Amino acid sequence: MQKVQIKKTDLLVSSLCMGGCPLGGYGWGDTVRQDLIDAVRTALDNGVNFFDTADTYGLGESERTLAEALGSDSSKAVITTKFGVRIENGKTFYDNSREYIFQAVEGSLKRLKRDCIDLYQVHYRDGKTPLSDVAESLERLKEQGKIRYYGLSNIHKEDEEELKQFTVNPFVSFQDEYSLACRKNESDMFTFRDSYEMTPFTWGSLGQGILSGKYDKNCKFDSNDRRSREIYVNFHGEKLLKNLEIVEVLKEIAIETGKSVSSVAIRWILDYLQDSVVIVGAKSPKQVLQNAEALSFSLTNEQIERLNKISKE
Ligand SMILES: NC(=O)c1ccc[n+]([C@@H]2O[C@H](COP(=O)([O-])OP(=O)(O)OC[C@H]3O[C@@H](n4cnc5c(N)ncnc54)[C@H](OP(=O)(O)O)[C@@H]3O)[C@@H](O)[C@H]2O)c1
């Protein structure tokens, strides 16, 4: 089972992290709560010890479901959650203020049934609180023993100037969308990994499911599934057709390697963006097991190049 040590920490985690968005039971079509709980158990029982969630996923439901599924095994898991997105009276806005961070952490600790969060991430920057102020608030939480480490999410080139101002960058990780279906953040991923000593986490690693190989050009989603909206470009128009070309190559390589299509898509990230953590949302034990296959093989250079060629944007 492939593991990675998150930079500047003592956190040794599986290179596959179970994404907690579906655990919120919202926005991913119909989900079966027991399947979600069984998926978490299957992950833990099969060496996947890293779980990503956020206070906004299902308005706290994801954190609650994760805590219920882990039960007394919670200490065997490394949990990362996020703050910074507020949803109030049907409106969504970003808030990285100290007042809000101190309030948000209490909610997450309660729902996760934990005294301490292993890694606390800034979900989105709010466009006004300086990064040094955010870090200062998070340092206070560390001193209070409420969090162990902190990281960033959805950062881009424009955040670099603020990162440069730290003598030692206190953020240990960052996460951005990255997959064979979405390579627009690629240069940022390498820059933040190599120049700012942060472990990269990828989200949308299966392109919200399109890279699993189970969808075709006629795929349709219910209105309670976010992928029905055109903003989820991977399932619409030209982008869908392009993704299906990538899936054809994934299927070829799945046959060559004897591995699941999903695991080949995940493996490409691990082989190409080395030392990363690949976050993948899963709704059932079967999906978790297929995805975990990625941790026990490597692609050849030729296979990586074939995937690079078909997926270059
Ligand atoms: N920082 C951020 O702003 C941010 C944003 C988005 C996500 N995330 C994190 O990243 C995680 C993953 O991203 P994501 O959930 O958006 O997309 P994803 O991991 O690319 O896709 C997840 C979906 O793919 C399908 N799937 C997974 N494994 C499969 C398998 N083996 N076979 C077939 N289908 C499979 C499932 O949906 P179906 O079965 O319904 O197809 C699953 O819900 C999230 O859960 C969350 O923790 C973070």
The ligand as a Tripos MOL2 file, in Angstrom:
@<TRIPOS>MOLECULE
LIG
   48    52     1     0     0
SMALL
NO_CHARGES

@<TRIPOS>ATOM
      1 N1        -11.2260   21.5370   -2.1510 N.am      1 LIG1
      2 C1        -12.2950   21.5820   -2.8850 C.2       1 LIG1
      3 O1        -12.8150   22.6690   -3.1950 O.2       1 LIG1
      4 C2        -12.9130   20.3190   -3.3830 C.ar      1 LIG1
      5 C3        -13.8250   20.3670   -4.4540 C.ar      1 LIG1
      6 C4        -14.3780   19.1750   -4.8970 C.ar      1 LIG1
      7 C5        -14.0300   17.9790   -4.2810 C.ar      1 LIG1
      8 N2        -13.1630   17.9550   -3.2230 N.ar      1 LIG1
      9 C6        -12.7930   16.6970   -2.5340 C.3       1 LIG1
     10 O2        -12.3700   15.7580   -3.4830 O.3       1 LIG1
     11 C7        -13.2180   14.6130   -3.4350 C.3       1 LIG1
     12 C8        -13.2800   14.0000   -4.7960 C.3       1 LIG1
     13 O3        -13.7800   14.8970   -5.7820 O.3       1 LIG1
     14 P1        -15.1600   14.6690   -6.4420 P.3       1 LIG1
     15 O4        -15.9430   13.8260   -5.4810 O.co2     1 LIG1
     16 O5        -15.6650   15.9740   -6.8650 O.co2     1 LIG1
     17 O6        -14.8590   13.8800   -7.7720 O.3       1 LIG1
     18 P2        -14.1640   12.4700   -8.1520 P.3       1 LIG1
     19 O7        -13.4500   11.8940   -7.0210 O.co2     1 LIG1
     20 O8        -13.4380   12.7260   -9.4110 O.co2     1 LIG1
     21 O9        -15.4380   11.5610   -8.5310 O.3       1 LIG1
     22 C9        -16.1640   10.9340   -7.5260 C.3       1 LIG1
     23 C10       -17.3400   10.1720   -8.1090 C.3       1 LIG1
     24 O10       -16.8970    9.2400   -9.1000 O.3       1 LIG1
     25 C11       -17.6730    8.0410   -9.0220 C.3       1 LIG1
     26 N3        -16.7430    6.9430   -8.7280 N.ar      1 LIG1
     27 C12       -15.7470    6.9020   -7.7790 C.ar      1 LIG1
     28 N4        -15.0830    5.7410   -7.8280 N.ar      1 LIG1
     29 C13       -15.6390    5.0210   -8.8280 C.ar      1 LIG1
     30 C14       -15.3800    3.7450   -9.3670 C.ar      1 LIG1
     31 N5        -14.3970    2.9620   -8.9010 N.pl3     1 LIG1
     32 N6        -16.1540    3.3000  -10.3840 N.ar      1 LIG1
     33 C15       -17.1330    4.0740  -10.8690 C.ar      1 LIG1
     34 N7        -17.4370    5.3120  -10.4180 N.ar      1 LIG1
     35 C16       -16.6810    5.7870   -9.3880 C.ar      1 LIG1
     36 C17       -18.6860    8.2430   -7.9020 C.3       1 LIG1
     37 O11       -19.8890    8.8300   -8.4180 O.3       1 LIG1
     38 P3        -20.9790    8.0030   -9.2850 P.3       1 LIG1
     39 O12       -20.9230    6.5820   -8.8560 O.co2     1 LIG1
     40 O13       -22.2810    8.6820   -8.9910 O.co2     1 LIG1
     41 O14       -20.5650    8.2280  -10.7210 O.co2     1 LIG1
     42 C18       -18.0190    9.3100   -7.0460 C.3       1 LIG1
     43 O15       -18.9050   10.0570   -6.2740 O.3       1 LIG1
     44 C19       -14.5260   15.1150   -2.8290 C.3       1 LIG1
     45 O16       -15.2900   14.0680   -2.2800 O.3       1 LIG1
     46 C20       -13.9700   16.0660   -1.7970 C.3       1 LIG1
     47 O17       -13.5120   15.3570   -0.6630 O.3       1 LIG1
     48 C21       -12.5830   19.1140   -2.7900 C.ar      1 LIG1
@<TRIPOS>BOND
     1     1     2 1
     2     2     3 2
     3     2     4 1
     4     4     5 ar
     5     4    48 ar
     6     5     6 ar
     7     6     7 ar
     8     7     8 ar
     9     8     9 1
    10     8    48 ar
    11     9    10 1
    12     9    46 1
    13    10    11 1
    14    11    12 1
    15    11    44 1
    16    12    13 1
    17    13    14 1
    18    14    15 2
    19    14    16 1
    20    14    17 1
    21    17    18 1
    22    18    19 2
    23    18    20 1
    24    18    21 1
    25    21    22 1
    26    22    23 1
    27    23    24 1
    28    23    42 1
    29    24    25 1
    30    25    26 1
    31    25    36 1
    32    26    27 ar
    33    26    35 ar
    34    27    28 ar
    35    28    29 ar
    36    29    30 ar
    37    29    35 ar
    38    30    31 1
    39    30    32 ar
    40    32    33 ar
    41    33    34 ar
    42    34    35 ar
    43    36    37 1
    44    36    42 1
    45    37    38 1
    46    38    39 2
    47    38    40 1
    48    38    41 1
    49    42    43 1
    50    44    45 1
    51    44    46 1
    52    46    47 1
@<TRIPOS>SUBSTRUCTURE
     1 LIG1         1 GROUP 0 **** ****
